[in-house]
Amino acid sequence: MRKTAIPVALAAAVALLAACSGGGDPGSEETSAEETTEAAQSGEGVELTIWVDENREPAVAAAAQTFEEQTGATVTLVQKNFEDIRADFLAQVPTGEGPDITVGAHDWLGSFIVNGVVDSVDLADKTSEFQEVALEAFTYDGQLYGLPYAVESVALIRNTALAPEPAPATFDEMVAAGEATGAQYPFLIKTGPEGDPYTYYGFQTSFGAPVFEQSDDGSYTSTIGMGGDAGHAYAEWLAANGPNGTGVFSTDITLDIAEAEFMAGNAPYTVDGPWNITKFEDAGLTLAIDPIPSAGPETAAPFVGVQGFYLSAQSENALLANDFLTNYMATPEAMMAMYEADPRLPAMTSVADEVASDPIMEGFLAASENGVPMPSIPEMGDVWAFWGVTQANIISGAAQPVEAWDTMVADIEGAIG
Amino acid sequence: MSRQDTIDLTGPIDVEPPLGERGTGESHARRWTGGWGFVAKLTLMALVNAAGVALGWSAYVEGSWGILLGAVAILVVTNWVYFSRRALPLKYLLPGLLFLLVFQLFTIVYTGVVAFTNYGTGHNSTQEQAVDAALIQSERRVEGSETYPLTVVERLGTVGFAIVDGDEVRVGTAESPLAAAPDASVDDAGRASDVPGWDVVAYQRLLEDQALQEEVLELRVPVSDDAEDGSIRTREGTTGAIYLSTLEWDPDAQTMTDTATGVVYRANDDGQFSSDDGETLPVGWRVGVGFENFTRAITDTDYSGPLLRITAWTFSFAILTVATSFLVGLVLALVFNDARVRGRNVLRTLFILPYAFPAFLSALLWQGMLNPNADYGLINDWFFFGAYIPWLTDPWLAKLSIILVNLWLSFPYWFLICTGALQSLPDDVLEAAKIDGAGTWRTWRTIIMPLLLISTTPLLIASFAFNFNNFAIIYLLTGGGPRFPDTSAPLGHTDILISMIYQISGVAGGRADYGLASALSIIVFVIIGTISGLAFRRTRRLEEVL
C-alpha cells in the first residue's frame, strides 16, 4: 500500500540522523580516528592528524608533503575555524578523538595546562633560532609547550599624509604633534563601553603596572602586578585623558568608529595591529609604523601574541608528531611558507630578518621587540572581564580612578582564589 | 504470491479485524501485494539497516560501547515496528520518538549528569589522563644538557638507547644505566649504526610500529646508578637528552611524590592532587560533586545576589517584551485590517521589514545608533537635539533600550499573526453580534478578543519562553552591561539568566565551569517548564469557556 511508504521514508531518514548522532559524539571525527588505528595495526605507516585553519592550511600541507615523502607516514589536515579550535581541543583530547598536533595561539596554553591536554616540546639546539619573546610565550613553569611560528603586536600606526615625521617618543608630545596637524582627533584609540585593555596595555606598562608579575625566566606568576602606586598613576592618567580631562580617550569610540574615523583621514595616529593594515591601505592611506609612545616613566611594552603549534598530550603518535614539528616545521623553508600563506611576523629570527625589508613589517617587528608576551597562565582568563570595564568606567568618569582600580584588583584576586 | 495463497488457505488467524481491503488478514506491513509501496519500504529499511550496521561496526572498532548499544537498540526497535503487524500507531510515532530521544532526552540527561560533576577548567578528563599530564609537566630537561644523537636498539624484546657521547657510544635500558659499548660503529650522520650484542631498530620500522613508538617514548634510560643524574629520553627517536622528573606516581597509594622536596600529593575527593599543607597540582580530573553546584548557585554570595536580581529582570524582560510587542502588533493589525485604510498592502509590507532583517545585524546596528555621543549615535543626533544620553550604559536606560529594540524587532511577528487571526474570524458570528445590537467595543471585547486569544495564546507562551532565553539580543546590544557595581561576579544590570549562564560557563574566556552552568541551566529549564505548563492549562480552560 502506498501510504506505508511515507512514514517508512521518514523513519529511514530519522534513523540515519539518529545513527549519525547516536551517543552524542561527532560521527565524522570517529571515522578518521578509526582509520588511524586500523592503519597502525596493519603496519602500513601511521597517520598524523593536524588541525589547521583555512589560511595556514597550504603552508602546513607543503611541509606535510615533504614529511610524507621522507617517512612514509600519512598526514591528514583537518580544516577548522580558528575560533573553534581551543574549545574543541579541550573537549576532544580527553576523549581520544583530538588531533596529534594543532595550530593555536599562545594564550590558550593556560587552559591547556590545567586541563592536561598538551605535551611539552623539545626544540633542543634549535631554541636559539627563535625570538626570545616567542619562546617565552609558549613556556609554562620553565617548560616549552609548543612550536612558535609567528608573533604579532599592536603598534602606533601613522597616517603619513597628516604626519610625515616619525612620532615622538612620549604620549604628551605625540598628542601635541597630533593637535598640530589640525586633524579632528589628535590620536584615536578604540575603547568602547567595555574598554579595550589589550590595545591600551602599552600605555599601562609604561607606568610600570604589568597585569601579572614576571619571574626571571620571563614566565608569569599569578601575582597581580598592576596594583599599588603604579596602577593608581595609570588610572589617574586614564581619567585625566577622558572626556572630563583632555578628551583624548572616550568610551564612545568603539572599534568600528575608531577604524572608520582613521580611514577617513581624521586622525594622524592610532594604535592597531598588523591585521588591519590591508584594510587601512585599501582605504587609500599611506602608513608608517612607530613604537607605542611612552605615557609614564618606562618603555611602553604592548602585548605580543604568538601563534604556534601544540602537541596533544594524548597523541598515539607522539614520536612522529615531535619529529614533524622539530625537523619539518621548525625549518626556515617551512617558516617562510607559513609567512607567505598568512603574513604575520615570523618567530624564527632568520626568517623575520628576511621579511623585514618591508617597512611596515619592519615597523611592527621593532614595536614587538619592546613587547611582552600576553600572559598565558590560566588566571589570565579571570582578568579580562574586570579589567576592561574598570578602564572604561574610569575613562568615562563613571568611577573614581583610584577606588575603581583597587576594587578591580581585589575582584581579580578574589576570582583567581 | 504463493505465500499469500497459503495464508488464504489457513484462513483469518489475525487478531486484526478484517476491515475493507485489509480483509485478507495479512498485515499490510508484510504483504507482498502492496506493490511499489512495499518495495519502497523494503529499500528504505535496507538502507536504514545498512547505515545502522555500518555505524555499529565502526563503534565496535572504536570501542564506543554506548554508541554500539544505541545503534543496535534503535535498529532492533525500528525493524520490529515496521515489520510487525501489531505496532500500527508506533509506525507513525517512531520517527518523532527517536528525534525526541536523540536530540532532546539525551541532551537533558547529559546536562543533568554534568550538573552533578565538577566538569570544567582543571577538571576536564579522567584521573589517568591527569596523572599523565602531571608527569609530563614535572619532567624537565636538565639545564645545560647536551642533545645526543640517539639510536633505538633492541635485545630479546628489551628496548634500549644507544647514544653517541663525544667519541664514545654508550648503551643502556630502563634497568641498566648507560654503559660504554667500545666496539660500536658510528655512521656518517653521527649516530650509532652497529652495536655489538644489540639489534639496531631502523627509523622506518619505528615509524610503522605504533606499539614500539609508545615504548620508546616511555623509555627512560638512567645516566648512572644515581637517579639524581636524570635519565635519557627521546622525543622523536633520533636525538636524546637528559631529563629529570620531580614527580613519582604511586597508583596503589594514589599519591604523587615530589622527589625533590619530598612533598606527597594525595588524590582527594575534589578531583585534585593536594599536599597536606593545601598545595595542589594544576591538573585535576572530573569527579561527582553531588548537589554542590546547585547549592553554590544559591548560597555563594557572588552568584546569589545577582541571581535574584537577574531572575527578576529576566521575568520583566520576557513579560514586557511579549506584552509590548503583542499590543503594538495587535493595534496595528486592527487598524490596518480596516477596509477604509488606503494602500493597506504596501503599508503592511513595510511593517514586516524589521522582521525580515536578520536580528543579529539589527542588534549591532542599534548598538551603533544608540551611541551616546551624537557625533556617532543617530538616535541622540536626530531625536534628542544632540543631547548626551547614555542609552546603553545607564542601568535603567539600558533596560529600556533592550525592550525598545526588541519591540522593534518583534512587533512585526505579532502584526502578522494578529492580521491572520483577524482575517480568519468567522463572519457569521460577527454579523450575528451586530444583529443582536452589540456595539464595536462590545463585539471586540466579547467576541473578537477571546477568539483571537485562543489562537494566539500558545504563541504568546512560546514567545515568552523564547524571550526568557533570548541570549542574542542581550549579548549583542549591551553584553549584559552596565556591570553591577556591588558584586565581584562579572555580571550586569541587563544580564538575563541565559547570558549569566554563558558568562559563568566561561566558554569564551577559556576558564569554564560546565558543572555550575549545567546546574543553572536545569534550574532555568524547570522555571520555564513550570510556567509554560501552567499557562497551557489556563489556555485550555479558556477554550472550554467558549
Interface residues (C-beta under 8 A of the other chain):
Chain A: M1 R2 K3 T4 A5 P7 V8 A9 L10 A11 A12 A13 V14 A15 L16 L17 A18 A19 C20 S21 G22 G23 G24 D25 G27 E30 T31 A33 E34 T37 E38 A40 Q41 G43 E44 G45 V46 T71 G72 A73 R86 A87 L90 V93 P94 D107 W108 G110 S111 I113 V114 N115 G116 V117 D119 S120 V121 D122 A124 D125 Y140 D141 G142 Q143 P193 E194 S250 T251 D252 I253 T254 D256 I257 A313 Q314 E316 N317 A318 L319 L320 N322 D323 T326 N327 P378 G381 D382 W384 A385 F386 V389 S396 A398 A410 D411 G414 A415
Chain B: H28 A29 R31 G34 G35 W36 G37 F38 A40 K41 L44 M45 L47 V48 A51 G52 L55 S58 A59 V61 E62 S64 G66 I67 G70 A71 I74 L75 T78 V81 Y82 K91 Y92 L94 P95 L98 F99 L101 V102 F103 F106 T107 Y110 T121 G122 N124 S125 T126 Q129 A130 D132 A133 A134 I136 Q137 E139 R140 R141 T147 Q204 L206 L207 E208 D209 Q210 Q213 E214 V216 L217 T234 R235 E236 G237 T238 T239 A241 P282 V283 G284 D302 G368 N371 P372 N373 D375 Y376 G377 L392 T393 G479 G481 P482 R483 S488 P490 Q503 G506 V507 G509 G510 R511 A512
